[in-house]
């Protein structure tokens, strides 16, 4: 029976060593798990901050794109109105030039008629 007792004690010692090793491994695993959990939480906070920055940046970009569209609309309207002003100015200039030309022709005709009348009157008086 002493052999059985010695074997039992050997098994007991082995069992205690094995359980102690399992507890040590469990402790190492628990420490690694806690460290990784803290790291994961830190990454989640960083991700949340980055997401917040991304959301603000996206909102700012949308606002600036909307403003840019508004600028483009206003510029297009101003250029269109300016083009109409140019066309109206060109039409007005053509009218003014044409009327000026007509007036100049009328003045020349009037002057010619006036000279003919002055010349005709002088010739009759001398005869």
Number of C-alpha atoms within 10 A of each C-alpha: 6 7 8 9 10 11 12 12 12 12 12 12 12 12 12 12 12 12 12 12 12 12 12 12 12 12 12 12 12 12 12 12 12 12 12 12 12 12 12 12 12 12 12 12 12 12 12 12 12 12 12 12 12 12 12 12 12 12 12 12 12 12 12 12 12 12 12 12 12 12 12 12 12 12 12 12 12 12 12 12 12 12 12 12 12 12 12 12 12 12 12 12 12 12 12 12 12 12 12 12 12 12 12 12 12 12 12 12 12 12 12 12 12 12 12 11 11 11 11 11 11 10 9 8 7 6 5
